Amino acid sequence: MIYITRRERFNAAHKLFREEWSAEKNAEVFGKCSNPNWHGHNYELFVTVKGEVNPVTGFVIDLKDLRDIINTQVISKLDHRNVNLDVDFMKGKMASTEVLAVEIFNQLKQPITEQGALLHSVKLYETENNFVEYFG
């Protein structure tokens, strides 16, 4: 088994809030992240796939194919968008980095499997100091 990782970047806005809570309760729980005028991040996404090396190509997965899957399924939907309002796979979900990482994993799993590899993990950096890693 060998692992290979592709990095992509995107910029997106979001806010953390619960509609059923007051503005004061949201501010108490989520702090600055509940700003009613949103806030943004320059995200870094690391997608790690695993599998056996194909003896003909020498690849676990063709990295051009992995790039295209990530860009089609995730980056094109998130980059320069509002996670709460614009992203189909985040509708009705909390726009935290944790939930976003899980949903990105869900978007990538099947297309990567169809290419003969297995999705191992998604690592999503929200800031240089804060990241989530999800293994499915």
C-alpha positions in Angstrom: 0.0 0.0 0.0 1.3 3.4 -0.9 -0.1 6.9 -0.2 0.0 10.0 -2.4 -1.3 13.5 -1.6 -2.5 16.4 -3.8 -2.8 19.9 -2.4 -5.3 22.5 -3.6 -6.2 25.9 -2.4 -9.4 27.9 -2.3 -10.8 31.0 -0.7 -14.3 31.1 0.9 -16.4 33.0 3.3 -18.7 31.6 6.0 -20.1 32.3 9.4 -20.9 30.0 12.3 -24.4 30.5 13.6 -27.6 28.7 14.5 -30.7 30.4 13.2 -32.8 29.3 16.2 -30.4 31.1 18.5 -30.3 34.8 19.3 -27.4 37.0 18.1 -26.2 37.1 21.7 -26.2 33.3 22.0 -24.4 32.9 18.7 -21.8 35.5 19.7 -21.3 33.7 23.1 -20.7 30.3 21.5 -19.0 31.2 18.2 -17.4 34.6 19.0 -16.0 36.5 16.0 -16.9 33.6 13.7 -20.6 34.5 14.0 -20.1 37.9 12.5 -23.3 38.7 10.7 -21.3 40.1 7.7 -19.4 36.9 7.3 -15.6 36.3 7.3 -13.3 34.4 5.1 -10.3 32.1 5.0 -7.6 31.1 2.5 -8.0 27.3 2.8 -5.5 24.6 2.0 -6.9 21.2 1.1 -4.7 18.0 1.2 -6.3 14.9 -0.4 -4.5 11.6 0.3 -5.3 8.5 -1.7 -3.9 5.0 -1.2 -3.6 1.9 -3.2 -1.3 -0.5 -5.0 1.0 0.8 -7.6 -0.1 -0.1 -11.1 2.8 -2.1 -12.6 2.1 -0.6 -16.1 1.8 3.1 -15.2 3.7 3.2 -11.9 0.8 5.2 -10.5 -1.7 4.6 -7.7 -3.8 7.2 -9.5 -2.9 9.6 -12.3 -2.4 12.9 -10.5 -4.0 14.7 -13.4 -7.2 12.7 -12.8 -7.0 13.4 -9.1 -6.6 17.1 -9.7 -9.6 17.1 -12.0 -11.8 15.2 -9.5 -10.8 17.6 -6.7 -11.4 20.7 -8.9 -14.7 19.5 -10.3 -16.2 18.0 -7.1 -14.9 20.6 -4.6 -12.8 23.6 -5.6 -15.2 24.8 -8.4 -18.0 24.8 -5.9 -16.1 26.4 -3.0 -13.6 28.9 -4.4 -14.6 32.5 -3.9 -18.0 31.4 -2.6 -20.0 31.7 0.6 -20.0 28.2 2.2 -23.4 28.9 3.9 -25.2 30.2 0.9 -23.5 29.0 -2.3 -22.3 25.5 -1.8 -24.7 22.7 -2.7 -23.2 20.0 -0.6 -23.2 22.3 2.5 -26.9 23.3 2.3 -28.5 23.1 5.8 -25.2 22.1 7.5 -23.0 24.0 10.0 -20.2 25.6 8.0 -17.5 24.7 10.5 -14.1 23.4 9.2 -14.9 20.0 10.7 -18.2 19.6 8.8 -16.7 21.0 5.7 -13.9 18.4 5.8 -16.4 15.6 6.2 -18.5 16.8 3.3 -15.5 17.3 1.0 -14.5 13.7 1.8 -18.0 12.6 0.9 -17.8 14.5 -2.5 -14.5 12.8 -3.4 -14.8 9.2 -2.2 -16.8 7.7 -5.1 -15.0 9.5 -8.0 -11.6 8.5 -6.6 -12.8 4.9 -6.1 -13.9 4.8 -9.7 -10.3 5.6 -10.7 -9.1 2.5 -8.8 -7.7 4.2 -5.7 -9.1 4.6 -2.2 -9.6 7.9 -0.5 -7.5 7.8 2.7 -8.0 11.3 4.2 -8.9 14.9 3.7 -6.8 17.5 5.6 -8.2 21.0 5.6 -6.3 24.0 6.9 -8.5 26.9 7.8 -5.5 28.9 9.1 -1.8 28.1 9.4 -2.5 27.1 13.0 -5.8 25.3 12.7 -6.7 22.3 10.6 -8.9 19.2 10.5 -8.0 15.8 9.3 -10.8 13.3 8.4 -10.4 9.7 7.6 -13.9 8.7 6.7 
